[in-house]
Amino acid sequence: MPKKKKTKKIKKLKKPKTTKQKKLKLAPKVADKKSATGIDEKPEIKKIKKQATEKRIYNLKDFVVYPKHGVGKITAIEKANIGEIDIQFYKILVEKEKLTLTVPINQQSKLRPISSINQINKCISILKTKPKVKRTMWSRRAQEYDQKINSGKIYELAEVVKDLNKNSDIIADQSYSERQLFEKAYERLKSEFEAVLKINPDEVQKKMDKALGRAKIMEDAE
């Protein structure tokens, strides 16, 4: 009998997988996971938290500056329950105005620490410079000076003192409203000088008056 010829099996070459096919096969892995109960669980999306704002912790007897009232001293840190919410707050004594402020700790952005020695030295340099003379109406200038005084920024406070300072007969050369603004700014700046330099008020006044050129006027008047 004639021998049967052996037929060779030709193996079909597999076509390379396209990117679409790969994506389809990968899809089930990314699909929602099923829990033990068989209920589809959505993948957890983690929200990016905003960076927490830095909060300064003030202690008892610390000096702080409240922009609208100036330098104050923390006399107590107390707690109170308002509307079933526990609130912690500072009690701040502003001695110059004989005023006690209550400032919640979560609103302490309104406060700032007292200046450094370097900042005080820069203020003295500002007081030594020539005053800027503006030719605008006094009512407008007065408003600008008042905003600077209540800004809580020590350099702006020093600028007001320097600009409103008169190296002549102050009473005759200044209007009542000018003197009021000058004295307000002067006392605010003086109180911060006292808290930072830790020297008596008379010495602080001499230091400021020397920088303003007022010391010579006082000597001549005497």
Order of alpha helices (4+ residues) and beta strands (2+ residues): alpha-beta-beta-beta-beta-beta-beta-beta-alpha-alpha-alpha-alpha-alpha-alpha-alpha
